[in-house]
Amino acid sequence: MKKLDNFINCLTVLANADFKMAETNDIYRTGMIGQFNLTFELAWKALQEIMRMHGTEEASTGSPREILQLAYKIGFISDS
């Protein structure tokens, strides 16, 4: 699934970021923030597609917040 692959790639880039450098380098920090935003966007869209593939009709539309709440409600994600 393309959306999930893109999310995993973005998450890997973010996980490998140098957080110490971001403390002192504004441009690097700005790039990390952009990477976080992209990763979050891909995360909820991939989650939405996965829920649709599993037959969750309510996942067809919705904001990121609604998709995350639905995923929590039906047990796709947890707070642990």
N, C-alpha and C positions, 0 to 999 in steps of 0.2 A: 504494500500500500504506500503510495507516493507521499501522502501527508505524514504518515508515521515515520517514514525514512527521513524526510526533511526535518521533522522535529528532533529525531535522534541525532542527526548531524549537527543541528544548531545547539542542542544541549551539550554535545561533546565539545564544541568550540567554547561554549560558556564555561563548562567545567574545567577546561584547560587554561582559562584566562589567568593572568597574573594579578591577583587581587592586591598585592602589595604595591605594584606599579600604579594601579588605579588610585591609590591614596595620594600620590604625588603628581600624577600626570593627568591633566584635565582632558586632553584629547583621548587618551586611552580609556579613561573613565566614561567619557561620552560614548565611545565605541562599545564598551561593555553594557551600558544602559540600552543602547540600540539593539545589541545582541539579546539582552534579556527580553525586551519588548517583542522581538521577532520570535524568540523561543516560546514565550507565553501565547502569542497568537497562533503559532503552529500547534501548540499543545492542546488548546481547547478545540481547534478545528479537527485535529486528529481524533480526539476523544468523541466529538460529535459524529464523525464518520464511523468510528468503531461501534458506537451505540446504535446507529442506524443499521449497520451490518448485522447486529444482533437482534434486530426487530423492534427497537425502541422508537416507536413512531413520534413520541414527543420531542425527540432529538432532531427532527427535521428542520425546525426553525428555533431561533432563540439567540439571546445575547450570550457573551462569554459567562456572565454570572448565572444565567438560567441553565446553561449547559453544565456548568460545574455543580450547581445545586441538584440537578436531575441525576447526574452521575453519582453524587454522594447518596442521594435518596435511594437509588436502585442498587447500590453497593459496588459500583465500578471503581470508586475511589473511597478512601477512608482518611480519617484525620490522625492516624497513628504512624 
